[in-house]
Amino acid sequence: EAERLGRIGVVPFEPSLPVHVAWDLGIGDSTALWFFQIAGGEVRVCSHYENHGHPLSHYAAEIAVRTTGLPQGIDWVPHDARVRSLETGRTRVETLISLGRKPRLVPAHKIDDGINAARLTMAHCWFDADGTRNGLEALRQYRSEYDEKAKVFRPTPRHDWTSHSADAFRYLAMAWREIVPVVAPK
């Protein structure tokens, strides 16, 4: 729908608006990041990044590179980011703070509620085609698994390469309305 309505194109970062980041955290699995700004009722999704097997410092450095010179917003992380690491004794939230980030927990929610929030949020999103190419493809391919035997869709989405970007977008959808929008200069 966003593509049909012309909301996927050139969407650069607005220099006066804070850049927020929605995270899906993973170590064995991928970590996915959506970079976005709020302009009035619009969600300007300017960039996406996904990788795996790296510490949080890698992702903080990636954010710094992509947002150099831009005001920093909130890092929206899943509620399980407050779990303590057995190795360090610190939570992921504490680690992000030590890396200069501003993490805030997305409230715990049912996956269906998050998926519905993502569907509703899509109507407010403008995507940068180049910067979000891989993330958009993940959103396009994200789906429920079909149970052939029972002839019904399973209650949870399929866990595959699309899951992490879709989960990070779900966190964006659950969080963006809590951000007080800054009016961009004309």
C-alpha positions in Angstrom: 0.0 0.0 0.0 2.8 2.4 0.9 4.4 1.7 -2.5 1.1 2.1 -4.4 0.6 5.5 -2.7 4.1 6.8 -3.4 5.3 6.7 0.2 8.5 4.7 -0.8 11.0 7.0 -2.4 13.6 9.5 -1.3 13.2 10.2 2.4 16.4 11.7 3.7 17.0 12.4 7.4 15.7 15.9 8.3 18.6 17.6 10.1 16.5 19.3 12.7 14.6 16.2 13.9 15.8 13.6 16.4 16.6 10.2 14.9 15.0 7.3 16.9 16.0 3.7 16.5 13.8 0.7 17.0 15.8 -2.4 17.9 15.3 -6.2 17.8 18.2 -7.6 19.8 19.9 -10.8 19.0 23.2 -12.6 19.5 22.8 -16.0 17.8 19.9 -14.4 15.8 20.1 -11.1 14.0 19.9 -7.7 15.5 17.7 -5.4 13.3 17.5 -1.6 13.5 15.0 0.8 12.0 16.0 4.5 12.0 13.1 6.9 12.0 12.0 10.4 12.6 8.6 11.8 13.6 7.3 14.9 11.7 3.8 15.7 12.8 1.8 12.6 12.2 4.3 11.1 9.8 6.8 8.4 10.5 9.8 9.0 8.3 11.7 5.7 8.1 15.1 6.7 6.7 17.3 3.7 7.2 17.5 0.1 8.2 20.3 -2.1 9.3 20.6 -5.8 10.2 23.5 -8.0 11.1 24.3 -10.9 13.5 27.1 -12.1 15.8 28.2 -8.6 16.9 28.2 -7.0 20.4 26.0 -4.0 21.1 29.0 -1.7 20.6 29.0 -2.6 16.9 25.4 -1.5 16.5 26.0 1.7 18.5 28.9 2.5 16.1 26.7 1.8 13.1 24.1 4.2 14.5 26.8 6.9 15.0 28.0 6.5 11.4 24.5 6.8 10.0 23.4 9.7 12.2 26.5 11.8 12.4 25.6 15.4 13.1 21.9 14.6 13.7 20.0 15.0 17.0 19.8 11.7 18.8 16.4 10.4 19.8 15.3 7.3 21.7 16.5 3.8 21.3 13.3 1.6 21.5 14.3 -1.8 22.7 12.2 -4.9 23.6 11.2 -5.4 27.2 13.6 -8.3 27.6 16.5 -5.9 27.3 16.5 -5.5 31.0 17.6 -9.2 31.5 21.1 -9.4 33.1 23.9 -11.0 31.2 25.6 -13.9 33.0 29.0 -12.8 31.7 28.8 -9.1 32.7 26.0 -8.9 35.2 24.8 -5.8 33.3 21.5 -5.5 31.4 21.5 -4.6 27.7 19.9 -1.3 28.8 22.8 -0.6 31.0 25.3 -1.5 28.2 23.5 0.7 25.8 23.6 3.6 28.2 27.3 3.1 28.7 27.7 3.3 24.9 26.0 6.7 24.9 22.6 5.6 23.7 19.2 6.5 25.2 17.3 3.2 25.5 13.7 3.0 26.5 11.7 -0.3 26.8 8.8 -1.0 24.5 6.1 -2.2 26.8 5.5 -6.0 26.8 2.6 -6.8 24.4 1.1 -9.7 22.6 2.5 -10.4 19.1 -0.9 -10.0 17.5 -1.3 -6.5 19.1 2.1 -5.5 17.8 1.3 -6.8 14.3 -1.9 -4.8 14.3 -0.1 -1.7 15.5 2.4 -2.2 12.6 -0.5 -2.5 10.1 -2.0 0.8 11.5 1.4 2.5 11.5 2.0 1.7 7.9 -0.5 4.4 6.9 1.7 7.0 8.6 5.1 5.8 7.2 7.2 7.2 4.4 10.2 5.0 3.6 13.5 5.8 2.0 13.7 3.2 -0.9 17.5 2.8 -0.8 18.0 3.1 2.9 15.3 0.6 3.9 15.4 -1.8 0.9 16.3 -4.9 2.9 13.9 -4.1 5.7 11.1 -3.5 3.3 11.7 -6.8 1.6 11.6 -8.5 5.0 8.2 -6.8 5.8 6.9 -7.9 2.4 7.9 -11.5 3.0 6.9 -11.7 6.7 4.0 -14.2 7.1 2.1 -16.6 9.3 2.9 -20.3 8.9 0.2 -22.5 7.5 -0.6 -25.8 9.2 -1.4 -28.1 6.3 -2.7 -30.8 8.6 -5.2 -28.6 10.5 -5.8 -26.3 7.4 -5.4 -23.2 9.5 -2.7 -20.5 10.0 -0.7 -21.0 13.1 -1.1 -18.4 15.9 2.4 -17.1 15.7 4.4 -15.9 12.7 6.9 -18.0 10.9 10.4 -17.5 12.4 12.8 -17.0 9.4 15.1 -14.3 7.9 12.2 -11.8 8.0 11.5 -12.1 11.7 14.0 -9.7 13.2 13.3 -6.8 10.9 9.6 -7.4 11.3 10.0 -7.5 15.1 12.0 -4.3 15.2 9.3 -2.7 13.0 6.7 -4.0 15.5 8.6 -2.2 18.3 8.6 1.0 16.2 4.9 0.7 15.8 4.3 0.2 19.5 6.5 3.2 20.4 6.2 6.0 17.9 3.1 7.6 19.2 4.8 8.1 22.6 7.3 10.4 21.0 6.5 14.1 21.3 6.8 15.3 17.7 9.1 18.1 16.7 7.8 20.3 13.9 10.3 20.4 11.1 11.1 23.9 9.8 9.7 24.7 6.4 
